């Protein structure tokens, strides 16, 4: 089994919105991105993203709880493909 890649997560500074911030997520495999993007429902897309963010370490928030933080705290409002990355829209405040 191959070692998990540490994800690079960066605030996407070209996208501005008052309710959310967009983040560029780099490092997911094509298969992992497909499991998110090709999910049948929005809820399944969110669950797959949360699971994968929790599985990988990242350079944005130490540890393996970024998926829970985004999904259960701030809220995931958009997921889209951009090149070999995902752009994920996260709420600016914790509900």
Secondary structure as GFF3:
##gff-version 3
##sequence-region A 1 95
A	DSSP	beta_strand	8	11	.	.	.	ID=ss1
A	DSSP	beta_strand	20	26	.	.	.	ID=ss2
A	DSSP	alpha_helix	30	37	.	.	.	ID=ss3
A	DSSP	alpha_helix	42	55	.	.	.	ID=ss4
A	DSSP	alpha_helix	66	68	.	.	.	ID=ss5
A	DSSP	pi_helix	69	74	.	.	.	ID=ss6
A	DSSP	beta_strand	76	82	.	.	.	ID=ss7
A	DSSP	beta_strand	85	91	.	.	.	ID=ss8
###
